[in-house]
Amino acid sequence: MGFPDNHTGTTYANGENFYSETSIKGVIKNNKMNITEEKVSTSNYPDKSALCLLSFFLTIDKKQLSGYFIPRNHFSKCRNGTVIFHKIEKKEPVRT
């Protein structure tokens, strides 16, 4: 029986006319990962306090994370849902 592995970091969201950076805290234990968005650090959205903050409950399986998320604040546009993140190997260019 091991202790949970606690982490902090930043998430980045980018869209056509939107960007945001959010500070997060997370816990990894066995093949489970729980991530909580703590606060919006930077955004081009006019009212940062109106942005949704989420909590993610994920399962780690080889090259993907999957699970669900729920809103931490309850604005009319904040919803829950499911998510799958796939690991993509970054290919370095061949130098000659």
Secondary structure, 3 states (H helix, E strand, C coil): CCCCEEEEEEEEEECCCCEEEEEEEEEEECCEEEEEEEEEEEECCCCHHHCCCEEEEEEEECCEEEEEEEECCCCCCCCCEEEEEECCCCCCCCCC
